[in-house]
Amino acid sequence: MKTLLHVGCGSQDISSCLGFNSSEWNEIRFDINIDVNPDILGTLTDMKSVKTNSIDAIYSAHNIEHIFFHEVPDALNEFYRVLKDDGMVVLTCPDLQNISEAIAEDRLLEPLYHSSGGPISPIDSVYGWRESIAEGNHYMAHKCGFTYSLLDGLFFKAGFKSRIGGKRPEAWDLFIVAFKKNKSDEELKAIAMPFIPKPQFTA
């Protein structure tokens, strides 16, 4: 059985992780918030409780924007460290380029889409989900953001040799699937497809 590290899991489990929700994967839930009962309590920038070269895949949905931009390289270095040599990262985060276009159209508070927790507006995508923050969950605040070219460049600098990703317009977010080893373009697309709904690949 392969091991999935579900980073920033929140209250969710493997059933919400597209492509990983099968008997092939054993999930380890990792989060900064003790209230969501993670298997491992920790931060993106300090994953010392996870052994080096012990994880087959990392799933990180909408949490890298919760750390400061200068901390992002540290987080990606930790991802690289804990992954096995043939491991991969599946990561999503808000698409600031598309969201900025909505803001430029004066739609700051207009819902862009509906998540499982409720409607999400541009202000939520940029600064963090207002409703959760108002309830005292300050972990939900956003401290940085990305375009796809920036995100891809950061993964490259962290040592991930093969990467494929792009936009999910209906979710107003970005995705990237990254590997420590070199893979062909055909391999990248074939592997990435099961993990990303309705992808529009950029690279």
ChimeraX commands (.cxc) that place a marker at each C-alpha (Angstrom):
marker #1 position 0.00,0.00,0.00 radius 0.5
marker #1 position 1.26,3.46,-0.91 radius 0.5
marker #1 position 1.42,6.29,1.62 radius 0.5
marker #1 position -0.33,9.62,1.05 radius 0.5
marker #1 position 0.57,12.60,3.20 radius 0.5
marker #1 position -2.55,14.78,3.24 radius 0.5
marker #1 position -1.03,18.15,4.07 radius 0.5
marker #1 position -3.30,20.83,5.51 radius 0.5
marker #1 position -6.12,18.31,5.67 radius 0.5
marker #1 position -8.44,20.37,7.84 radius 0.5
marker #1 position -11.56,18.38,8.64 radius 0.5
marker #1 position -11.32,16.38,5.40 radius 0.5
marker #1 position -9.91,12.93,4.77 radius 0.5
marker #1 position -8.82,10.84,1.80 radius 0.5
marker #1 position -12.40,10.55,0.53 radius 0.5
marker #1 position -12.10,14.16,-0.68 radius 0.5
marker #1 position -8.75,13.61,-2.43 radius 0.5
marker #1 position -9.52,12.86,-6.08 radius 0.5
marker #1 position -7.42,10.00,-7.41 radius 0.5
marker #1 position -6.23,8.96,-3.96 radius 0.5
marker #1 position -9.58,7.78,-2.59 radius 0.5
marker #1 position -8.97,4.07,-3.16 radius 0.5
marker #1 position -7.69,1.05,-1.24 radius 0.5
marker #1 position -4.29,1.55,-2.90 radius 0.5
marker #1 position -3.51,4.47,-0.59 radius 0.5
marker #1 position -2.94,4.74,3.15 radius 0.5
marker #1 position -3.59,8.31,4.33 radius 0.5
marker #1 position -1.63,10.26,6.93 radius 0.5
marker #1 position -3.50,13.45,7.85 radius 0.5
marker #1 position -1.17,16.38,8.60 radius 0.5
marker #1 position -2.34,19.77,9.88 radius 0.5
marker #1 position -1.35,22.74,12.05 radius 0.5
marker #1 position -4.74,22.77,13.81 radius 0.5
marker #1 position -5.12,20.26,16.65 radius 0.5
marker #1 position -8.90,20.70,16.56 radius 0.5
marker #1 position -9.17,18.73,13.28 radius 0.5
marker #1 position -7.49,15.69,14.92 radius 0.5
marker #1 position -4.64,15.16,12.43 radius 0.5
marker #1 position -2.45,12.07,12.61 radius 0.5
marker #1 position 0.55,14.41,12.72 radius 0.5
marker #1 position 0.50,17.94,14.09 radius 0.5
marker #1 position 2.91,20.24,12.28 radius 0.5
marker #1 position 3.45,23.08,9.84 radius 0.5
marker #1 position 4.28,23.22,6.15 radius 0.5
marker #1 position 7.69,24.67,6.93 radius 0.5
marker #1 position 8.61,22.17,9.66 radius 0.5
marker #1 position 7.61,18.58,8.98 radius 0.5
marker #1 position 10.23,17.03,11.22 radius 0.5
marker #1 position 7.74,14.41,12.45 radius 0.5
marker #1 position 7.67,12.94,8.92 radius 0.5
marker #1 position 10.63,10.73,8.03 radius 0.5
marker #1 position 12.86,11.55,5.07 radius 0.5
marker #1 position 12.08,9.56,1.88 radius 0.5
marker #1 position 9.03,7.93,3.47 radius 0.5
marker #1 position 6.07,9.27,1.46 radius 0.5
marker #1 position 4.79,8.19,-1.97 radius 0.5
marker #1 position 2.61,11.25,-2.59 radius 0.5
marker #1 position 1.65,14.57,-1.02 radius 0.5
marker #1 position -1.78,16.10,-1.49 radius 0.5
marker #1 position -1.93,19.81,-0.62 radius 0.5
marker #1 position -5.21,21.56,-1.44 radius 0.5
marker #1 position -5.42,25.29,-0.81 radius 0.5
marker #1 position -2.99,25.65,2.05 radius 0.5
marker #1 position 0.32,26.90,0.64 radius 0.5
marker #1 position -1.23,30.39,0.47 radius 0.5
marker #1 position -1.57,30.32,4.27 radius 0.5
marker #1 position 2.17,30.82,4.82 radius 0.5
marker #1 position 4.29,33.90,4.10 radius 0.5
marker #1 position 5.88,34.02,0.66 radius 0.5
marker #1 position 9.44,33.83,2.05 radius 0.5
marker #1 position 8.44,30.56,3.75 radius 0.5
marker #1 position 7.27,28.86,0.55 radius 0.5
marker #1 position 10.76,27.57,-0.42 radius 0.5
marker #1 position 11.08,26.01,3.04 radius 0.5
marker #1 position 7.74,24.25,2.61 radius 0.5
marker #1 position 8.65,22.91,-0.84 radius 0.5
marker #1 position 12.02,21.76,0.48 radius 0.5
marker #1 position 10.18,19.82,3.18 radius 0.5
marker #1 position 7.92,18.28,0.53 radius 0.5
marker #1 position 11.00,17.23,-1.41 radius 0.5
marker #1 position 12.70,15.80,1.68 radius 0.5
marker #1 position 9.86,13.55,2.86 radius 0.5
marker #1 position 9.03,12.18,-0.61 radius 0.5
marker #1 position 10.52,8.96,-1.91 radius 0.5
marker #1 position 12.66,9.28,-5.04 radius 0.5
marker #1 position 9.70,8.35,-7.25 radius 0.5
marker #1 position 7.23,10.43,-5.22 radius 0.5
marker #1 position 4.94,13.22,-6.39 radius 0.5
marker #1 position 3.12,16.30,-5.13 radius 0.5
marker #1 position -0.43,17.26,-6.12 radius 0.5
marker #1 position -1.07,20.86,-5.08 radius 0.5
marker #1 position -3.82,23.41,-5.67 radius 0.5
marker #1 position -4.09,27.07,-4.69 radius 0.5
marker #1 position -6.03,30.21,-5.72 radius 0.5
marker #1 position -5.34,31.62,-9.19 radius 0.5
marker #1 position -4.53,35.26,-8.47 radius 0.5
marker #1 position -4.40,36.14,-12.16 radius 0.5
marker #1 position -8.01,35.19,-12.83 radius 0.5
marker #1 position -9.19,36.47,-9.46 radius 0.5
marker #1 position -7.51,39.84,-10.12 radius 0.5
marker #1 position -9.53,40.16,-13.31 radius 0.5
marker #1 position -12.72,39.74,-11.28 radius 0.5
marker #1 position -11.52,42.37,-8.80 radius 0.5
marker #1 position -10.72,44.75,-11.67 radius 0.5
marker #1 position -14.37,44.35,-12.72 radius 0.5
marker #1 position -15.43,45.53,-9.21 radius 0.5
marker #1 position -16.63,42.05,-8.17 radius 0.5
marker #1 position -14.72,41.87,-4.88 radius 0.5
marker #1 position -17.68,40.55,-2.85 radius 0.5
marker #1 position -19.51,38.75,-5.65 radius 0.5
marker #1 position -19.43,34.94,-5.27 radius 0.5
marker #1 position -17.17,33.32,-7.85 radius 0.5
marker #1 position -18.15,29.75,-7.02 radius 0.5
marker #1 position -19.70,27.67,-4.26 radius 0.5
marker #1 position -17.46,25.45,-2.15 radius 0.5
marker #1 position -18.58,22.75,0.28 radius 0.5
marker #1 position -18.45,25.43,2.99 radius 0.5
marker #1 position -20.38,28.08,1.08 radius 0.5
marker #1 position -19.89,30.83,-1.52 radius 0.5
marker #1 position -16.36,32.08,-2.20 radius 0.5
marker #1 position -15.76,35.67,-3.37 radius 0.5
marker #1 position -12.53,37.27,-4.65 radius 0.5
marker #1 position -11.91,38.81,-1.21 radius 0.5
marker #1 position -11.95,35.28,0.29 radius 0.5
marker #1 position -9.55,33.95,-2.32 radius 0.5
marker #1 position -7.08,36.78,-1.71 radius 0.5
marker #1 position -7.25,37.19,2.07 radius 0.5
marker #1 position -8.81,33.97,3.36 radius 0.5
marker #1 position -12.33,32.72,3.94 radius 0.5
marker #1 position -14.06,35.48,5.90 radius 0.5
marker #1 position -16.63,33.28,7.62 radius 0.5
marker #1 position -14.08,30.91,9.11 radius 0.5
marker #1 position -11.74,33.73,10.15 radius 0.5
marker #1 position -14.65,35.56,11.83 radius 0.5
marker #1 position -15.32,32.41,13.86 radius 0.5
marker #1 position -11.76,32.60,15.23 radius 0.5
marker #1 position -9.96,30.23,12.83 radius 0.5
marker #1 position -7.08,32.55,12.01 radius 0.5
marker #1 position -5.25,29.67,10.32 radius 0.5
marker #1 position -7.52,30.39,7.36 radius 0.5
marker #1 position -5.94,33.78,6.66 radius 0.5
marker #1 position -3.96,34.01,3.40 radius 0.5
marker #1 position -0.43,35.41,3.50 radius 0.5
marker #1 position 0.68,35.06,-0.13 radius 0.5
marker #1 position -0.55,34.07,-3.58 radius 0.5
marker #1 position 0.50,32.74,-6.96 radius 0.5
marker #1 position 0.23,32.76,-10.71 radius 0.5
marker #1 position 1.03,29.49,-12.46 radius 0.5
marker #1 position 4.42,30.59,-13.80 radius 0.5
marker #1 position 5.48,31.67,-10.31 radius 0.5
marker #1 position 4.29,28.43,-8.73 radius 0.5
marker #1 position 6.04,26.30,-11.35 radius 0.5
marker #1 position 9.27,28.27,-10.92 radius 0.5
marker #1 position 9.24,27.72,-7.16 radius 0.5
marker #1 position 8.84,23.96,-7.61 radius 0.5
marker #1 position 11.71,23.99,-10.13 radius 0.5
marker #1 position 13.98,25.81,-7.67 radius 0.5
marker #1 position 13.06,23.26,-4.99 radius 0.5
marker #1 position 14.46,20.49,-7.20 radius 0.5
marker #1 position 11.32,18.97,-8.72 radius 0.5
marker #1 position 12.57,17.89,-12.14 radius 0.5
marker #1 position 9.20,17.23,-13.82 radius 0.5
marker #1 position 6.09,19.35,-13.45 radius 0.5
marker #1 position 2.76,19.75,-15.17 radius 0.5
marker #1 position -0.07,22.06,-14.27 radius 0.5
marker #1 position -2.30,24.94,-15.17 radius 0.5
marker #1 position -5.69,26.38,-14.32 radius 0.5
marker #1 position -9.10,25.14,-13.22 radius 0.5
marker #1 position -11.29,28.06,-14.34 radius 0.5
marker #1 position -14.48,26.74,-12.75 radius 0.5
marker #1 position -12.72,26.62,-9.35 radius 0.5
marker #1 position -10.67,29.80,-9.87 radius 0.5
marker #1 position -7.55,27.96,-8.84 radius 0.5
marker #1 position -4.24,26.58,-10.04 radius 0.5
marker #1 position -2.91,23.04,-9.89 radius 0.5
marker #1 position 0.49,21.48,-10.24 radius 0.5
marker #1 position 1.64,17.85,-10.20 radius 0.5
marker #1 position 5.38,17.64,-9.55 radius 0.5
marker #1 position 7.90,14.80,-9.44 radius 0.5
marker #1 position 11.43,14.40,-8.12 radius 0.5
marker #1 position 12.38,12.34,-11.19 radius 0.5
marker #1 position 12.36,13.24,-14.89 radius 0.5
marker #1 position 9.27,12.14,-16.81 radius 0.5
marker #1 position 8.16,12.64,-20.40 radius 0.5
marker #1 position 5.33,15.02,-21.26 radius 0.5
marker #1 position 3.13,12.04,-22.10 radius 0.5
marker #1 position 3.84,10.39,-18.75 radius 0.5
marker #1 position 3.17,13.63,-16.89 radius 0.5
marker #1 position -0.24,14.17,-18.45 radius 0.5
marker #1 position -1.28,10.54,-18.06 radius 0.5
marker #1 position -0.34,10.48,-14.39 radius 0.5
marker #1 position -1.82,13.88,-13.55 radius 0.5
marker #1 position -5.26,13.41,-15.14 radius 0.5
marker #1 position -6.82,11.19,-12.42 radius 0.5
marker #1 position -5.92,13.67,-9.68 radius 0.5
marker #1 position -7.24,16.93,-11.18 radius 0.5
marker #1 position -10.87,17.52,-12.23 radius 0.5
marker #1 position -11.32,19.33,-15.57 radius 0.5
marker #1 position -7.70,20.45,-15.91 radius 0.5
marker #1 position -6.49,23.02,-18.44 radius 0.5
marker #1 position -2.80,22.25,-18.73 radius 0.5
marker #1 position -0.35,25.11,-19.14 radius 0.5
marker #1 position 2.85,23.07,-19.11 radius 0.5
marker link #1:1,2 radius 0.2
marker link #1:2,3 radius 0.2
marker link #1:3,4 radius 0.2
marker link #1:4,5 radius 0.2
marker link #1:5,6 radius 0.2
marker link #1:6,7 radius 0.2
marker link #1:7,8 radius 0.2
marker link #1:8,9 radius 0.2
marker link #1:9,10 radius 0.2
marker link #1:10,11 radius 0.2
marker link #1:11,12 radius 0.2
marker link #1:12,13 radius 0.2
marker link #1:13,14 radius 0.2
marker link #1:14,15 radius 0.2
marker link #1:15,16 radius 0.2
marker link #1:16,17 radius 0.2
marker link #1:17,18 radius 0.2
marker link #1:18,19 radius 0.2
marker link #1:19,20 radius 0.2
marker link #1:20,21 radius 0.2
marker link #1:21,22 radius 0.2
marker link #1:22,23 radius 0.2
marker link #1:23,24 radius 0.2
marker link #1:24,25 radius 0.2
marker link #1:25,26 radius 0.2
marker link #1:26,27 radius 0.2
marker link #1:27,28 radius 0.2
marker link #1:28,29 radius 0.2
marker link #1:29,30 radius 0.2
marker link #1:30,31 radius 0.2
marker link #1:31,32 radius 0.2
marker link #1:32,33 radius 0.2
marker link #1:33,34 radius 0.2
marker link #1:34,35 radius 0.2
marker link #1:35,36 radius 0.2
marker link #1:36,37 radius 0.2
marker link #1:37,38 radius 0.2
marker link #1:38,39 radius 0.2
marker link #1:39,40 radius 0.2
marker link #1:40,41 radius 0.2
marker link #1:41,42 radius 0.2
marker link #1:42,43 radius 0.2
marker link #1:43,44 radius 0.2
marker link #1:44,45 radius 0.2
marker link #1:45,46 radius 0.2
marker link #1:46,47 radius 0.2
marker link #1:47,48 radius 0.2
marker link #1:48,49 radius 0.2
marker link #1:49,50 radius 0.2
marker link #1:50,51 radius 0.2
marker link #1:51,52 radius 0.2
marker link #1:52,53 radius 0.2
marker link #1:53,54 radius 0.2
marker link #1:54,55 radius 0.2
marker link #1:55,56 radius 0.2
marker link #1:56,57 radius 0.2
marker link #1:57,58 radius 0.2
marker link #1:58,59 radius 0.2
marker link #1:59,60 radius 0.2
marker link #1:60,61 radius 0.2
marker link #1:61,62 radius 0.2
marker link #1:62,63 radius 0.2
marker link #1:63,64 radius 0.2
marker link #1:64,65 radius 0.2
marker link #1:65,66 radius 0.2
marker link #1:66,67 radius 0.2
marker link #1:67,68 radius 0.2
marker link #1:68,69 radius 0.2
marker link #1:69,70 radius 0.2
marker link #1:70,71 radius 0.2
marker link #1:71,72 radius 0.2
marker link #1:72,73 radius 0.2
marker link #1:73,74 radius 0.2
marker link #1:74,75 radius 0.2
marker link #1:75,76 radius 0.2
marker link #1:76,77 radius 0.2
marker link #1:77,78 radius 0.2
marker link #1:78,79 radius 0.2
marker link #1:79,80 radius 0.2
marker link #1:80,81 radius 0.2
marker link #1:81,82 radius 0.2
marker link #1:82,83 radius 0.2
marker link #1:83,84 radius 0.2
marker link #1:84,85 radius 0.2
marker link #1:85,86 radius 0.2
marker link #1:86,87 radius 0.2
marker link #1:87,88 radius 0.2
marker link #1:88,89 radius 0.2
marker link #1:89,90 radius 0.2
marker link #1:90,91 radius 0.2
marker link #1:91,92 radius 0.2
marker link #1:92,93 radius 0.2
marker link #1:93,94 radius 0.2
marker link #1:94,95 radius 0.2
marker link #1:95,96 radius 0.2
marker link #1:96,97 radius 0.2
marker link #1:97,98 radius 0.2
marker link #1:98,99 radius 0.2
marker link #1:99,100 radius 0.2
marker link #1:100,101 radius 0.2
marker link #1:101,102 radius 0.2
marker link #1:102,103 radius 0.2
marker link #1:103,104 radius 0.2
marker link #1:104,105 radius 0.2
marker link #1:105,106 radius 0.2
marker link #1:106,107 radius 0.2
marker link #1:107,108 radius 0.2
marker link #1:108,109 radius 0.2
marker link #1:109,110 radius 0.2
marker link #1:110,111 radius 0.2
marker link #1:111,112 radius 0.2
marker link #1:112,113 radius 0.2
marker link #1:113,114 radius 0.2
marker link #1:114,115 radius 0.2
marker link #1:115,116 radius 0.2
marker link #1:116,117 radius 0.2
marker link #1:117,118 radius 0.2
marker link #1:118,119 radius 0.2
marker link #1:119,120 radius 0.2
marker link #1:120,121 radius 0.2
marker link #1:121,122 radius 0.2
marker link #1:122,123 radius 0.2
marker link #1:123,124 radius 0.2
marker link #1:124,125 radius 0.2
marker link #1:125,126 radius 0.2
marker link #1:126,127 radius 0.2
marker link #1:127,128 radius 0.2
marker link #1:128,129 radius 0.2
marker link #1:129,130 radius 0.2
marker link #1:130,131 radius 0.2
marker link #1:131,132 radius 0.2
marker link #1:132,133 radius 0.2
marker link #1:133,134 radius 0.2
marker link #1:134,135 radius 0.2
marker link #1:135,136 radius 0.2
marker link #1:136,137 radius 0.2
marker link #1:137,138 radius 0.2
marker link #1:138,139 radius 0.2
marker link #1:139,140 radius 0.2
marker link #1:140,141 radius 0.2
marker link #1:141,142 radius 0.2
marker link #1:142,143 radius 0.2
marker link #1:143,144 radius 0.2
marker link #1:144,145 radius 0.2
marker link #1:145,146 radius 0.2
marker link #1:146,147 radius 0.2
marker link #1:147,148 radius 0.2
marker link #1:148,149 radius 0.2
marker link #1:149,150 radius 0.2
marker link #1:150,151 radius 0.2
marker link #1:151,152 radius 0.2
marker link #1:152,153 radius 0.2
marker link #1:153,154 radius 0.2
marker link #1:154,155 radius 0.2
marker link #1:155,156 radius 0.2
marker link #1:156,157 radius 0.2
marker link #1:157,158 radius 0.2
marker link #1:158,159 radius 0.2
marker link #1:159,160 radius 0.2
marker link #1:160,161 radius 0.2
marker link #1:161,162 radius 0.2
marker link #1:162,163 radius 0.2
marker link #1:163,164 radius 0.2
marker link #1:164,165 radius 0.2
marker link #1:165,166 radius 0.2
marker link #1:166,167 radius 0.2
marker link #1:167,168 radius 0.2
marker link #1:168,169 radius 0.2
marker link #1:169,170 radius 0.2
marker link #1:170,171 radius 0.2
marker link #1:171,172 radius 0.2
marker link #1:172,173 radius 0.2
marker link #1:173,174 radius 0.2
marker link #1:174,175 radius 0.2
marker link #1:175,176 radius 0.2
marker link #1:176,177 radius 0.2
marker link #1:177,178 radius 0.2
marker link #1:178,179 radius 0.2
marker link #1:179,180 radius 0.2
marker link #1:180,181 radius 0.2
marker link #1:181,182 radius 0.2
marker link #1:182,183 radius 0.2
marker link #1:183,184 radius 0.2
marker link #1:184,185 radius 0.2
marker link #1:185,186 radius 0.2
marker link #1:186,187 radius 0.2
marker link #1:187,188 radius 0.2
marker link #1:188,189 radius 0.2
marker link #1:189,190 radius 0.2
marker link #1:190,191 radius 0.2
marker link #1:191,192 radius 0.2
marker link #1:192,193 radius 0.2
marker link #1:193,194 radius 0.2
marker link #1:194,195 radius 0.2
marker link #1:195,196 radius 0.2
marker link #1:196,197 radius 0.2
marker link #1:197,198 radius 0.2
marker link #1:198,199 radius 0.2
marker link #1:199,200 radius 0.2
marker link #1:200,201 radius 0.2
marker link #1:201,202 radius 0.2
marker link #1:202,203 radius 0.2
view
